[in-house]
Amino acid sequence: MAARCRILLVDDEADNRRVYGDVLEAEGYAVKRASNGKEAFEAALESAPDLVLSDVSMPGGDGLTLLAKLRADKRTARVPVVLMSGVHRGAEDQADGLDRGADDYLPKPVTPALIRAKIAAVLRRYGAPEELGEQLKAQGLVIDVAARTVKVGGKRVALTRKEFDLLTTFLRKPGRVLSAPYLLETVWGYDPADYSDPHTIGVHVSTLRRKIGAKIAERIVAVPGLGYRFDA
């Protein structure tokens, strides 16, 4: 997959563009570089990338502004975005970036191994397996994977990115118990060795259940000590 994927790398520091770009190109990605958010947005409109890897703090258009513009434009709304920042307040900044629609948030300095793993994880989440076709269906629930839309009983349901990814993951593996480490890696892109708190999953499952209605919610079954199972 890497050889077909185009990464738009955005960083105001030339050394970072070179180092991170070299890491990604070594993995087989086609990398286009931009030095600020304004330049990056213009590049994304010219040719939509498969993923944007952007620094947050940049003169001439920061990463959060770029993220907002990408999400607001229908041509780039579904492009996954991974943010990086060397000036951060830890978890608060990461939560802010994720809440605004980022697919992951990496504090600098970022090691080459972590960049490779995170980019691969996000791209895996956006790659719909062949067996899915364009839609997933269960009990009046219809998910359009390509459009990233969800309908229950014909009515549109607004989900966050993580809620959408979590729900599609359940429907892709009906009847199977999905462990907390598996879900954290597949949906959030976390390395289970570094982060394994199931509370993150529980919070999202709770809000997801409320949004999709009782009929479908009851099919998302918590398996104590193991994880979750979707009963189709």
KEVEX-267446 format. One record per residue: x negated, y negated, z of N, C-alpha, C in turn; residue in one letter. Coordinates in Angstrom, 2 decimals, always signed. Each point is the difference from the previous one (the first is absolute). Example, Ala and Ser with C-alpha at 12.3 -4.5 7.8 and 13.67 -1.06 7.14 Angstrom:
BEGIN
- -13.19 +5.69 +7.80 +0.89 -1.19 +0.00 -0.90 -1.20 +0.00 A
- +0.35 -1.05 -0.72 -0.82 -1.19 +0.06 +0.77 -1.09 +0.73 S
//
This chain:
BEGIN
- -0.83 +1.21 +0.00 +0.83 -1.21 +0.00 -0.86 -1.25 +0.00 M
- -1.16 +0.05 +0.68 -0.80 -1.20 +0.16 -0.39 -0.64 -1.32 A
- -0.31 +0.84 -1.03 -0.48 -0.53 -1.26 +1.06 -0.82 -0.72 A
- +1.26 +0.24 +0.29 +1.09 -0.72 -0.66 +0.48 -1.19 +0.82 R
- -0.53 -0.20 +1.19 +0.50 -1.04 +0.89 -0.82 -1.27 -0.09 C
- +0.73 -1.11 -0.04 -0.65 -1.31 -0.09 +0.13 -0.72 +1.33 R
- -1.13 -0.40 +0.55 -0.02 -0.69 +1.29 -0.36 -1.47 -0.22 I
- +0.82 -0.89 +0.57 -0.32 -1.42 -0.02 -0.63 -0.33 +1.36 L
- -1.28 -0.31 +0.00 -0.76 -0.29 +1.22 -0.11 -1.52 +0.16 L
- +0.44 -0.51 +1.16 +0.04 -1.44 +0.22 -0.80 -0.36 +1.25 V
- -1.05 -0.78 -0.17 -0.83 -0.43 +1.13 -0.79 -1.22 -0.42 D
- -0.07 -0.99 +0.89 -0.72 -1.22 -0.36 -1.50 +0.15 +0.10 D
- -0.49 +1.07 +0.63 -1.44 +0.21 +0.12 -0.49 +0.93 -1.11 E
- -0.95 -0.51 -0.79 -0.51 +0.75 -1.15 -0.60 +1.34 +0.42 A
- -0.70 +0.02 +1.15 -0.62 +1.25 +0.45 +1.07 +1.07 +0.28 D
- +1.11 -0.42 +0.60 +1.06 +0.96 +0.26 +0.63 +0.52 -1.29 N
- +0.19 -0.90 -0.96 +0.56 +0.43 -1.29 -0.92 +1.02 -0.66 R
- -1.29 -0.23 +0.15 -0.95 +0.93 -0.62 -0.02 +1.33 +0.73 R
- -0.13 -0.04 +1.33 -0.13 +1.24 +0.78 +1.28 +0.83 -0.07 V
- +1.14 -0.63 +0.32 +1.26 +0.74 -0.02 +0.34 +0.47 -1.41 Y
- -0.28 -0.86 -0.97 +0.27 +0.38 -1.39 -0.83 +1.19 -0.43 G
- -1.27 +0.01 +0.39 -0.88 +1.13 -0.34 +0.50 +1.29 +0.63 D
- +0.49 -0.10 +1.24 +0.52 +1.18 +0.70 +1.19 +0.57 -0.77 V
- +0.92 -0.87 -0.41 +1.20 +0.45 -0.71 -0.33 +0.52 -1.40 L
- -0.91 -0.68 -0.68 -0.37 +0.47 -1.34 -0.70 +1.35 +0.05 E
- -0.74 +0.24 +1.08 -0.65 +1.29 +0.16 +1.01 +1.13 +0.16 A
- +1.20 -0.37 +0.46 +1.09 +0.98 +0.15 +0.78 +0.19 -1.31 E
- -0.35 -0.78 -1.00 +0.67 +0.13 -1.28 +1.10 -1.01 -0.27 G
- +0.24 -0.94 +0.94 +1.02 -1.01 -0.20 -0.50 -1.08 -0.96 Y
- +0.92 -0.57 -0.74 -0.31 -1.18 -0.81 +0.25 -1.22 +0.89 A
- -1.04 -0.80 +0.22 +0.08 -1.09 +0.96 -0.05 -1.35 -0.70 V
- +0.98 -0.86 +0.32 -0.03 -1.39 -0.45 -0.17 -0.86 +1.22 K
- -0.89 -0.98 -0.05 -0.34 -0.80 +1.16 +0.57 -1.41 -0.12 R
- +0.42 -0.55 +1.14 +0.48 -1.38 +0.07 -0.53 -0.62 +1.29 A
- -0.24 -1.32 -0.01 -0.63 -0.66 +1.15 +0.98 -0.69 +0.93 S
- +1.29 -0.07 -0.38 +1.00 -0.61 +0.89 +1.39 +0.47 -0.41 N
- +1.00 -0.35 +0.83 +1.34 +0.47 -0.25 +0.62 -0.54 -1.27 G
- -0.26 -1.26 -0.32 +0.56 -0.60 -1.21 -0.50 +0.72 -1.24 K
- -1.30 +0.21 -0.05 -0.60 +0.71 -1.13 +0.53 +1.44 -0.08 E
- +0.16 +0.63 +1.16 +0.46 +1.38 +0.04 +1.44 +0.13 -0.49 A
- +0.86 -0.94 +0.41 +1.40 +0.07 -0.41 +0.13 -0.16 -1.51 F
- -0.76 -0.90 -0.56 +0.01 -0.18 -1.46 -0.46 +1.28 -0.69 E
- -1.03 +0.64 +0.56 -0.50 +1.25 -0.58 +1.04 +1.11 +0.09 A
- +0.73 +0.04 +1.12 +1.02 +1.04 +0.20 +1.16 -0.18 -0.97 A
- +0.36 -1.25 -0.30 +1.08 -0.25 -0.95 -0.44 +0.34 -1.41 L
- -1.25 -0.23 -0.28 -0.53 +0.31 -1.34 +0.00 +1.50 -0.25 E
- -0.37 +0.76 +1.01 -0.03 +1.46 -0.11 +0.15 +0.58 +1.40 S
- +1.18 +0.51 +0.31 +0.28 +0.47 +1.36 -0.94 +1.14 +0.39 A
- -0.71 -0.14 +1.11 -0.91 +1.06 +0.45 +0.78 +1.11 +0.68 P
- -0.66 +1.12 +0.25 +0.61 +1.10 +0.74 -0.08 -0.25 +1.50 D
- -0.93 -0.86 +0.41 -0.15 -0.34 +1.42 -0.82 -1.28 +0.11 L
- +0.33 -0.80 +1.02 -0.76 -1.21 +0.30 -0.69 +0.19 +1.35 V
- -1.31 -0.23 +0.02 -0.79 +0.02 +1.24 -0.48 -1.42 +0.22 L
- +0.55 -0.68 +1.03 -0.27 -1.43 +0.14 -0.44 -0.39 +1.40 S
- -0.97 -0.90 +0.04 -0.38 -0.65 +1.25 +1.16 -0.91 +0.42 D
- +0.09 -0.31 +1.27 +1.06 -0.87 +0.49 -0.43 -1.46 -0.02 V
- -1.14 -0.31 +0.61 -0.44 -1.39 +0.13 -0.86 -0.41 -1.19 S
- +0.58 -0.82 -0.89 -0.71 -0.47 -1.19 +0.43 -1.41 -0.34 M
- -0.92 -0.86 -0.39 +0.39 -1.30 -0.51 +0.60 +0.17 -1.39 P
- +0.88 -0.90 -0.38 +0.58 +0.08 -1.34 +1.09 +1.03 -0.11 G
- +0.63 +0.35 +1.11 +1.09 +0.98 -0.04 -0.35 +1.22 +0.82 G
- +0.57 +0.11 +1.23 -0.37 +1.10 +0.88 +0.78 +1.27 -0.32 D
- -0.39 +1.10 +0.67 +0.57 +1.30 -0.29 +1.47 +0.13 +0.35 G
- +0.44 -0.64 +1.09 +1.41 +0.09 +0.37 +0.90 -0.76 -0.98 L
- -0.50 -1.12 -0.50 +0.75 -0.74 -1.02 +0.07 +0.81 -1.28 T
- -1.10 +0.64 -0.35 -0.02 +0.87 -1.18 +1.00 +1.13 +0.17 L
- +0.01 +0.63 +1.18 +0.94 +1.08 +0.28 +1.43 -0.45 -0.20 L
- +0.34 -1.17 +0.55 +1.37 -0.52 -0.12 +0.38 -0.25 -1.46 A
- -0.92 -0.53 -0.78 +0.27 -0.28 -1.41 +0.17 +1.29 -0.80 K
- -0.82 +1.00 +0.31 +0.12 +1.28 -0.68 +1.34 +0.66 +0.30 L
- +0.41 -0.06 +1.27 +1.26 +0.64 +0.39 +1.21 -0.75 -0.57 R
- -0.14 -1.31 -0.22 +1.13 -0.81 -0.46 +0.22 +0.10 -1.51 A
- -1.00 +0.45 -0.74 +0.11 +0.07 -1.45 +0.34 +1.43 -0.42 D
- +1.05 +0.16 -0.76 +0.47 +1.34 -0.36 -1.04 +0.78 -0.80 K
- -0.92 -0.70 -0.66 -1.03 +0.68 -0.79 -1.06 +0.66 +0.88 R
- -0.13 -0.47 +1.23 -1.05 +0.52 +0.88 +0.53 +0.45 +1.36 T
- +1.32 -0.02 +0.17 +0.59 +0.25 +1.33 -0.35 +1.37 +0.55 A
- -0.21 +0.99 -0.87 -0.24 +1.36 +0.47 -1.48 +0.38 -0.04 R
- -0.87 -0.95 -0.28 -1.43 +0.29 +0.01 -0.48 +0.14 +1.44 V
- -0.61 +1.11 +0.39 -0.49 +0.14 +1.37 -1.13 -0.99 +0.28 P
- -0.01 -0.53 +1.23 -0.99 -1.00 +0.40 -0.66 +0.44 +1.31 V
- -1.32 +0.03 -0.01 -0.79 +0.29 +1.21 -0.76 -1.27 +0.36 V
- +0.18 -0.48 +1.22 -0.67 -1.22 +0.45 -1.23 +0.32 +0.83 L
- -0.99 -0.91 -0.05 -1.21 +0.11 +0.83 -0.21 -1.36 +0.67 M
- -0.55 +0.02 +1.21 -0.30 -1.27 +0.65 -1.15 +0.14 +0.99 S
- -0.90 -0.97 -0.07 -1.09 -0.04 +0.96 +0.29 -0.95 +1.13 G
- +1.05 -0.84 -0.15 +0.43 -0.92 +1.05 +1.37 +0.45 +0.44 V
- +0.06 +0.67 +1.13 +1.27 +0.59 +0.39 +0.15 +0.04 +1.52 H
- +1.26 +0.22 +0.41 +0.30 +0.13 +1.42 +0.35 +1.44 +0.34 R
- -0.54 +0.91 -0.82 +0.24 +1.40 +0.26 +1.38 +0.44 -0.45 G
- +0.70 +0.71 +0.88 +1.29 +0.61 -0.34 +1.03 -1.03 -0.43 A
- -0.05 -1.22 +0.57 +0.99 -1.02 -0.34 -0.08 -0.36 -1.48 E
- -1.22 -0.22 -0.50 -0.16 -0.34 -1.40 +0.41 +1.15 -0.91 D
- -0.38 +1.20 +0.39 +0.35 +1.17 -0.81 +1.51 +0.16 -0.07 Q
- +0.69 -0.14 +1.12 +1.46 +0.13 +0.02 +0.64 -1.09 -0.86 A
- -0.54 -1.21 +0.05 +0.53 -1.10 -0.79 -0.12 +0.31 -1.49 D
- -1.17 +0.46 -0.41 -0.20 +0.33 -1.40 +0.91 +1.11 -0.47 G
- +0.17 +1.03 +0.82 +0.88 +1.12 -0.36 +1.46 -0.43 -0.05 L
- +0.39 -0.84 +0.94 +1.38 -0.49 +0.02 +0.32 -0.83 -1.24 D
- -1.00 -0.63 -0.55 +0.22 -0.83 -1.19 +0.01 +0.82 -1.29 R
- -0.24 +1.29 +0.13 +0.10 +0.86 -1.18 -1.29 +0.64 -0.47 G
- -1.10 -0.19 +0.74 -1.24 +0.67 -0.37 +0.12 +1.50 +0.25 A
- -0.71 +0.79 -0.78 +0.05 +1.45 +0.16 -1.06 +0.50 +0.97 D
- -1.01 -0.80 +0.25 -0.98 +0.31 +1.03 -0.79 -1.27 +0.30 D
- -0.71 +0.01 +1.13 -0.75 -1.19 +0.44 -1.29 +0.49 +0.63 Y
- -1.12 -0.41 -0.57 -1.30 +0.48 +0.44 -0.83 -1.13 +0.60 L
- -0.46 +0.13 +1.24 -0.90 -1.00 +0.56 -1.41 +0.18 -0.56 P
- -0.62 -1.12 -0.36 -1.39 +0.04 -0.46 -0.95 +0.06 +1.19 K
- -1.20 +0.54 -0.17 -0.50 +0.59 -1.24 +0.66 +1.35 -0.28 P
- +0.24 +0.27 -1.28 +0.64 +1.25 -0.42 -1.06 +0.90 -0.60 V
- -0.10 +1.21 +0.50 -0.99 +0.94 -0.53 +0.47 +0.54 -1.35 T
- -0.94 +0.36 -0.87 +0.38 +0.60 -1.29 +0.91 +1.21 +0.15 P
- -0.28 +0.84 +1.00 +0.81 +1.20 +0.20 +1.44 -0.36 +0.32 A
- +0.19 -1.04 +0.84 +1.36 -0.40 +0.37 +0.73 -0.61 -1.19 L
- -0.69 -0.82 -0.77 +0.62 -0.57 -1.20 +0.48 +1.10 -0.93 I
- -0.87 +0.96 -0.26 +0.38 +1.10 -0.89 +1.21 +0.75 +0.53 R
- +0.00 +0.31 +1.30 +1.08 +0.78 +0.59 +1.32 -0.77 -0.01 A
- -0.05 -1.28 +0.37 +1.23 -0.79 +0.08 +0.61 -0.23 -1.38 K
- -0.84 -0.33 -0.98 +0.50 -0.22 -1.35 +0.64 +1.27 -0.54 I
- -0.67 +1.13 +0.20 +0.53 +1.28 -0.48 +1.33 +0.33 +0.68 A
- +0.08 -0.28 +1.32 +1.22 +0.31 +0.75 +1.18 -0.83 -0.49 A
- -0.22 -1.30 -0.22 +1.07 -0.86 -0.47 +0.46 +0.41 -1.40 V
- -0.95 +0.29 -0.88 +0.36 +0.41 -1.36 +0.75 +1.33 +0.01 L
- -0.34 +0.89 +0.92 +0.74 +1.27 +0.11 +1.44 -0.27 +0.38 R
- +0.22 -0.95 +0.90 +1.36 -0.29 +0.44 +0.85 -0.56 -1.13 R
- -0.65 -0.68 -0.96 +0.75 -0.60 -1.09 +0.12 +0.93 -1.20 Y
- -0.70 +1.11 +0.02 +0.08 +0.94 -1.11 +1.11 +0.99 +0.22 G
- +1.07 -0.10 -0.76 +1.12 +0.94 +0.14 -0.35 +1.33 -0.63 A
- +0.01 +1.10 +0.74 -0.30 +1.30 -0.57 +0.98 +0.37 -1.11 P
- -0.44 +0.83 -0.94 +0.81 +0.36 -1.14 +1.32 +0.64 +0.40 E
- -0.03 +0.81 +1.08 +1.21 +0.72 +0.36 +1.11 -0.92 +0.50 E
- -0.33 -1.26 +0.30 +1.02 -0.92 +0.49 +0.86 -0.55 -1.12 L
- -0.54 -0.08 -1.21 +0.72 -0.72 -1.04 +0.10 -1.45 +0.40 G
- +1.07 -0.66 -0.37 +0.16 -1.42 +0.32 +0.84 -0.22 +1.24 E
- +0.73 +1.03 +0.44 +0.89 -0.20 +1.13 -0.07 +1.15 +0.99 Q
- +0.27 -0.34 +1.26 +0.16 +0.99 +1.06 +1.42 -0.15 +0.52 L
- +0.67 +1.12 +0.23 +1.38 -0.06 +0.44 +0.25 +0.98 +1.14 K
- +0.83 -0.43 +0.96 +0.40 +0.88 +1.10 +1.18 -0.62 +0.74 A
- +1.12 +0.71 +0.07 +1.13 -0.41 +0.81 +0.46 -1.44 -0.26 Q
- +0.14 -0.35 -1.27 +0.45 -1.35 -0.33 -1.10 -1.04 +0.01 G
- -1.22 +0.42 +0.32 -1.17 -0.89 -0.02 -0.69 +0.14 -1.35 L
- -0.28 -1.13 -0.64 -0.69 +0.01 -1.29 -1.19 -0.95 +0.08 V
- -1.19 +0.55 -0.24 -1.22 -0.80 +0.00 -0.54 -0.06 -1.42 I
- -0.16 -1.21 -0.52 -0.66 -0.20 -1.28 -1.47 -0.27 +0.31 D
- -0.84 +1.01 -0.23 -1.40 -0.11 +0.40 -0.72 -1.10 -0.76 V
- +0.23 -0.08 -1.31 -0.70 -1.00 -0.80 +0.40 -1.42 +0.38 A
- +1.30 -0.22 +0.22 +0.49 -1.34 +0.35 -0.11 -0.30 +1.48 A
- -0.29 +1.04 +0.81 -0.09 -0.12 +1.45 +1.30 -0.57 +0.58 R
- +1.12 +0.58 -0.42 +1.30 -0.40 +0.53 +0.68 +1.20 +0.66 T
- +0.87 -0.29 +0.97 +0.73 +1.03 +0.73 +1.48 -0.37 +0.02 V
- +0.85 +0.98 -0.32 +1.44 -0.20 +0.09 +0.61 +1.12 +0.83 K
- +0.95 -0.36 +0.83 +0.75 +0.97 +0.79 +1.47 -0.20 -0.32 V
- +0.63 +1.04 -0.55 +1.39 -0.12 -0.40 +0.22 -1.07 -1.04 G
- -1.01 -0.21 -0.84 +0.09 -1.00 -1.06 -0.35 -1.41 +0.42 G
- -0.26 -0.21 +1.27 -0.34 -1.34 +0.49 -1.49 -0.12 +0.27 K
- -0.58 -1.10 -0.43 -1.42 -0.25 +0.16 -0.37 -0.15 +1.47 R
- -1.08 +0.64 +0.42 -0.49 -0.11 +1.37 -1.40 -0.62 -0.05 V
- -0.19 -1.07 +0.74 -1.29 -0.69 +0.01 -0.92 +0.65 +1.02 A
- -1.11 +0.53 -0.48 -0.99 +0.62 +0.87 -1.33 -0.73 -0.13 L
- -0.78 +0.01 +1.07 -1.36 -0.51 -0.09 -0.84 +0.99 -0.80 T
- -1.19 -0.41 -0.38 -0.87 +0.87 -0.80 -0.30 +1.31 +0.74 R
- -0.31 -0.10 +1.27 -0.35 +1.19 +0.76 +1.23 +0.89 +0.21 K
- +1.16 -0.59 +0.22 +1.22 +0.79 +0.13 +0.30 +0.75 -1.29 E
- -0.19 -0.68 -1.13 +0.22 +0.64 -1.30 -0.97 +1.17 -0.19 F
- -1.28 -0.24 +0.28 -1.00 +1.05 -0.17 +0.27 +1.17 +0.94 D
- +0.44 -0.30 +1.21 +0.30 +1.06 +0.97 +1.18 +0.84 -0.48 L
- +1.05 -0.65 -0.49 +1.18 +0.72 -0.46 -0.32 +0.87 -1.21 L
- -0.75 -0.53 -0.96 -0.34 +0.80 -1.17 -0.89 +1.18 +0.39 T
- -0.87 -0.21 +0.98 -0.85 +1.11 +0.46 +0.86 +1.12 +0.58 T
- +1.02 -0.36 +0.78 +0.91 +1.02 +0.55 +0.70 +0.78 -1.12 F
- +0.49 -0.73 -1.00 +0.76 +0.66 -1.06 -0.89 +0.83 -0.92 L
- -1.27 -0.33 -0.04 -0.92 +0.79 -0.82 -0.32 +1.35 +0.64 R
- +0.19 +0.09 +1.29 -0.35 +1.22 +0.73 +1.19 +0.49 +0.82 K
- +1.15 +0.24 -0.62 +1.19 +0.40 +0.76 -0.21 +1.33 +0.74 P
- +0.46 +0.02 +1.24 -0.07 +1.23 +0.78 -1.35 +0.27 +0.64 G
- -1.00 -0.80 -0.29 -1.33 +0.21 +0.55 -0.25 -0.95 +1.16 R
- -0.64 +0.50 +1.03 -0.38 -0.86 +1.13 -1.25 -0.79 -0.40 V
- +0.13 -1.31 +0.02 -1.11 -0.88 -0.35 -0.60 -0.55 +1.29 L
- -1.26 +0.31 +0.22 -0.65 -0.39 +1.24 -0.27 -1.50 +0.05 S
- -0.22 -0.51 +1.21 -0.33 -1.42 +0.16 -1.27 -0.37 -0.76 A
- -1.09 +0.79 +0.10 -1.20 -0.35 -0.77 +0.26 -0.04 -1.51 P
- +0.81 +0.94 -0.49 +0.30 +0.03 -1.44 +0.76 -1.27 -0.40 Y
- +1.01 -0.38 +0.78 +0.79 -1.18 -0.34 -0.82 -1.28 +0.12 L
- -0.83 -0.09 +1.02 -0.83 -1.20 +0.18 -0.99 -0.16 -1.15 L
- -0.52 +1.11 -0.50 -0.94 -0.06 -1.12 +0.73 -0.26 -1.31 E
- +1.12 +0.69 -0.24 +0.71 -0.10 -1.27 +0.74 -1.31 -0.17 T
- +0.69 -0.45 +1.04 +0.83 -1.20 -0.09 -0.79 -1.27 +0.33 V
- -0.82 +0.07 +1.04 -0.72 -1.20 +0.46 -1.44 -0.07 -0.50 W
- -0.55 +1.12 -0.46 -1.38 +0.00 -0.45 -1.02 +0.03 +1.11 G
- +0.43 +0.34 +1.23 -0.93 +0.06 +1.11 -0.83 +1.27 -0.05 Y
- -1.21 -0.08 +0.49 -0.82 +1.17 +0.20 +0.42 +0.60 +1.35 D
- +0.55 +1.23 +0.01 +0.46 +0.60 +1.26 -1.07 +0.06 +1.08 P
- -1.26 +0.01 -0.41 -1.08 +0.03 +0.98 -0.13 -1.32 +0.73 A
- +0.48 -1.08 -0.62 -0.11 -1.32 +0.60 +1.30 -0.47 +0.64 D
- +1.14 +0.47 -0.52 +1.28 -0.46 +0.51 +1.02 +1.13 -0.09 Y
- +0.59 +0.37 +1.12 +0.92 +1.13 -0.01 +1.21 -0.23 +0.90 S
- +0.35 -1.26 +0.26 +1.11 -0.32 +0.90 +1.34 +0.24 -0.69 D
- +0.79 +0.99 +0.43 +1.29 +0.29 -0.65 +1.06 -1.07 +0.25 P
- -0.27 -0.93 +0.92 +0.97 -1.06 +0.28 +0.28 -0.82 -1.25 H
- -1.01 -0.22 -0.82 +0.18 -0.75 -1.24 +1.06 +0.66 -0.87 T
- -0.06 +1.31 -0.10 +0.97 +0.74 -0.80 +1.39 -0.09 +0.64 I
- +0.05 +0.19 +1.32 +1.29 -0.02 +0.69 +0.75 -1.30 -0.19 G
- -0.71 -1.11 +0.06 +0.64 -1.31 -0.17 +0.61 -0.12 -1.40 V
- -0.76 +0.42 -1.01 +0.49 -0.10 -1.37 +1.15 +0.97 -0.27 H
- -0.09 +1.19 +0.56 +1.09 +0.97 -0.16 +1.28 -0.56 +0.61 V
- -0.11 -0.63 +1.16 +1.16 -0.57 +0.67 +0.69 -1.07 -0.84 S
- -0.77 -0.93 -0.56 +0.59 -1.06 -0.83 +0.53 +0.58 -1.31 T
- -0.71 +0.99 -0.54 +0.44 +0.65 -1.23 +1.35 +0.68 +0.19 L
- +0.15 +0.71 +1.10 +1.27 +0.68 +0.30 +1.16 -0.99 +0.06 R
- -0.22 -1.14 +0.63 +1.06 -1.00 +0.12 +0.44 -0.53 -1.36 R
- -0.94 -0.12 -0.90 +0.29 -0.60 -1.30 +0.68 +0.96 -0.96 K
- -0.31 +1.28 +0.07 +0.52 +0.93 -1.00 +1.30 +0.67 +0.41 I
- +0.47 -0.26 +1.20 +1.28 +0.54 +0.43 -0.10 +1.35 +0.69 G
- +1.00 +0.29 +0.84 -0.05 +1.18 +0.86 -0.07 +1.31 -0.76 A
- +0.71 +0.10 -1.14 +0.06 +1.25 -0.75 -1.37 +0.47 -0.45 K
- -0.79 -0.93 -0.48 -1.34 +0.35 -0.46 -1.00 -0.04 +1.16 I
- +0.21 -0.94 +0.92 -0.92 -0.16 +1.12 -0.12 +1.28 +0.81 A
- +1.11 +0.72 +0.16 -0.04 +1.22 +0.82 -0.82 +1.11 -0.65 E
- -0.32 -0.17 -1.28 -0.81 +1.00 -0.68 -1.50 -0.23 +0.19 R
- -0.36 -1.15 +0.55 -1.40 -0.24 +0.37 -0.15 +0.50 +1.43 I
- -0.55 +1.17 +0.15 -0.04 +0.70 +1.28 -1.38 -0.09 +0.63 V
- -0.04 -0.46 +1.25 -1.25 -0.03 +0.75 -0.28 +1.40 +0.54 A
- -1.20 +0.50 -0.24 -0.42 +1.31 +0.51 -1.02 -0.26 +1.11 V
- +0.41 +0.11 +1.26 -0.86 -0.37 +1.13 -1.38 +0.64 -0.07 P
- -1.02 -0.86 +0.15 -1.37 +0.46 +0.01 -0.59 +0.30 -1.36 G
- +0.84 -0.09 -1.06 -0.49 +0.33 -1.34 +0.13 -1.16 -0.99 L
- +1.21 -0.54 -0.13 +0.19 -1.08 -0.97 +1.45 -0.17 -0.36 G
- +0.28 -0.11 -1.31 +1.36 -0.21 -0.47 +0.28 +0.91 -1.20 Y
- +1.30 +0.32 -0.16 +0.43 +0.84 -1.10 +1.26 -0.61 -0.62 R
- +0.09 +0.01 -1.34 +1.21 -0.45 -0.66 +0.80 +1.21 -0.43 F
- +1.20 +0.16 +0.55 +0.86 +1.13 -0.33 +0.87 -0.36 -1.17 D
- -0.36 +0.51 -1.17 +0.79 -0.29 -1.21 +1.23 +0.89 -0.04 A
//
